[in-house]
């Protein structure tokens, strides 16, 4: 387990929750978390909804957004295109994060659709639909 993030597979449900802790820094930690996400999803038995809880994350800057977008969408093997990943859901109230999520649904980033909710409860309710 990392001191920067954790994964939780909800028992009996096709839902994984990634939580970034306050110590997580997008520009420094994105690649590490992408590698850990690959390992986690490769081990799953079924397609699963992926909730990324960013509520504890410190404010982002343009470098964070750029590094994060490249890590999840523009890499040779982009994690957000993993075959076992169904819905991708962000939990955040950060305007820059909401704009970044919308920006991933573009030609440049391969039209990655990300739903955004302000609370984990709303995200879980959506994932269960």
LINUR-V649342 format. One record per residue. N is the residue number from 1. PHI is phi in whole degrees, -180 to 180 (NA if undefined). NEAR is the number of other C-alpha atoms within 8 Angstrom. Layout:
# LINUR-V649342
n:N phi:PHI near:NEAR
n:N phi:PHI near:NEAR
This chain:
# LINUR-V649342
n:1 phi:NA near:4
n:2 phi:-87 near:5
n:3 phi:-86 near:7
n:4 phi:-108 near:10
n:5 phi:-161 near:12
n:6 phi:-145 near:10
n:7 phi:-115 near:8
n:8 phi:-138 near:7
n:9 phi:-90 near:9
n:10 phi:-73 near:9
n:11 phi:-61 near:4
n:12 phi:74 near:4
n:13 phi:-132 near:6
n:14 phi:-83 near:10
n:15 phi:-138 near:11
n:16 phi:-118 near:12
n:17 phi:-112 near:12
n:18 phi:-98 near:12
n:19 phi:-121 near:10
n:20 phi:-91 near:15
n:21 phi:-84 near:11
n:22 phi:-58 near:8
n:23 phi:-75 near:8
n:24 phi:-69 near:11
n:25 phi:-123 near:10
n:26 phi:-53 near:11
n:27 phi:-62 near:10
n:28 phi:-94 near:6
n:29 phi:-110 near:10
n:30 phi:-59 near:12
n:31 phi:-64 near:8
n:32 phi:-61 near:7
n:33 phi:-70 near:9
n:34 phi:-65 near:11
n:35 phi:-61 near:8
n:36 phi:-66 near:8
n:37 phi:-66 near:9
n:38 phi:-57 near:10
n:39 phi:-59 near:8
n:40 phi:-65 near:8
n:41 phi:-71 near:10
n:42 phi:-61 near:7
n:43 phi:-84 near:6
n:44 phi:-74 near:8
n:45 phi:-91 near:4
n:46 phi:-146 near:6
n:47 phi:-58 near:10
n:48 phi:-139 near:11
n:49 phi:-77 near:13
n:50 phi:-118 near:13
n:51 phi:-104 near:14
n:52 phi:-110 near:12
n:53 phi:-91 near:13
n:54 phi:-104 near:11
n:55 phi:-62 near:8
n:56 phi:-91 near:8
n:57 phi:-69 near:11
n:58 phi:-68 near:7
n:59 phi:-53 near:5
n:60 phi:-92 near:10
n:61 phi:-121 near:6
n:62 phi:-64 near:6
n:63 phi:-64 near:8
n:64 phi:-59 near:11
n:65 phi:-63 near:13
n:66 phi:-64 near:8
n:67 phi:-63 near:11
n:68 phi:-62 near:11
n:69 phi:-63 near:12
n:70 phi:-64 near:9
n:71 phi:-67 near:13
n:72 phi:-95 near:11
n:73 phi:-125 near:14
n:74 phi:-108 near:10
n:75 phi:-66 near:8
n:76 phi:-56 near:4
n:77 phi:-128 near:6
n:78 phi:-67 near:11
n:79 phi:-61 near:11
n:80 phi:-74 near:9
n:81 phi:-111 near:9
n:82 phi:-58 near:9
n:83 phi:-64 near:6
n:84 phi:-97 near:10
n:85 phi:-99 near:13
n:86 phi:-92 near:9
n:87 phi:-72 near:11
n:88 phi:-114 near:13
n:89 phi:-131 near:14
n:90 phi:-99 near:14
n:91 phi:-114 near:15
n:92 phi:-163 near:13
n:93 phi:-119 near:9
n:94 phi:-76 near:7
n:95 phi:-61 near:6
n:96 phi:-66 near:7
n:97 phi:-70 near:11
n:98 phi:-64 near:11
n:99 phi:-65 near:8
n:100 phi:-63 near:10
n:101 phi:-62 near:13
n:102 phi:-64 near:10
n:103 phi:-65 near:8
n:104 phi:-70 near:15
n:105 phi:-90 near:12
n:106 phi:-142 near:10
n:107 phi:-56 near:6
n:108 phi:-55 near:6
n:109 phi:-104 near:12
n:110 phi:80 near:9
n:111 phi:52 near:9
n:112 phi:-87 near:11
n:113 phi:-87 near:10
n:114 phi:-127 near:12
n:115 phi:-90 near:9
n:116 phi:-126 near:11
n:117 phi:-134 near:12
n:118 phi:-82 near:9
n:119 phi:-135 near:8
n:120 phi:-66 near:9
n:121 phi:-60 near:6
n:122 phi:-66 near:9
n:123 phi:-64 near:15
n:124 phi:-64 near:9
n:125 phi:-61 near:8
n:126 phi:-66 near:7
n:127 phi:-62 near:10
n:128 phi:-83 near:5
n:129 phi:-76 near:4
